[in-house]
Amino acid sequence: MGFNAALVVLCDRLDEIERDPEFGKKVANAIRENSMPEKYRRTYITGQTQVVCVAHADTAQVIKVGGNTGSLVGYGLSRNKMGKLEVVWEPEPEKETP
């Protein structure tokens, strides 16, 4: 399996997305950058979208979306030993604020 990305799209900016011939390239680059260490990440792509998180396809990504943004709440395992979908949720550790 590969990796999955969770992406928030601002629906009121769809007209901009339609007119942008580089949009696909921008999304692909942002997803790749979101897979890098946090200090190298770029969150927004021209204010139209946000890559919330990227994780292996066997991992369930629990996110919340609201206020034109999204955030990672936690992760869960998506398959049990019998191959059935089973989400075992683990919250994302709190980040220290300076």
Residue pairs with C-beta under 8 A, 6 or more apart in sequence:
1 56
1 57
1 58
2 56
2 57
3 35
3 54
3 55
3 56
3 57
4 54
4 55
4 56
4 57
4 61
5 31
5 34
5 51
5 52
5 53
5 54
6 51
6 52
6 53
6 54
6 61
6 63
6 70
6 72
7 27
7 31
7 49
7 50
7 51
7 52
8 49
8 50
8 52
8 65
8 68
8 69
8 70
9 17
9 48
9 49
10 47
10 48
10 49
10 68
13 47
13 48
16 46
16 48
17 23
17 48
17 49
20 26
20 46
20 48
23 45
23 48
26 45
26 46
27 45
27 49
27 51
29 42
30 42
30 43
30 45
30 49
30 51
31 51
31 54
33 40
33 41
33 42
33 51
34 41
34 42
34 43
34 51
34 53
34 54
35 54
43 50
43 51
44 50
45 51
50 69
50 70
52 61
52 63
52 65
52 70
52 71
52 72
53 61
53 63
53 72
55 61
55 75
57 78
58 77
58 78
58 79
59 75
59 76
59 77
59 78
60 75
60 76
60 77
60 78
60 87
60 89
61 72
61 75
62 72
62 73
62 74
62 75
62 76
62 87
62 89
63 70
63 71
63 72
63 73
64 70
64 71
64 73
72 92
73 91
73 92
74 89
74 90
74 91
74 92
75 89
75 90
75 92
76 87
76 88
76 89
76 90
77 86
77 87
77 88
78 85
78 86
78 87
79 85
79 86
80 86
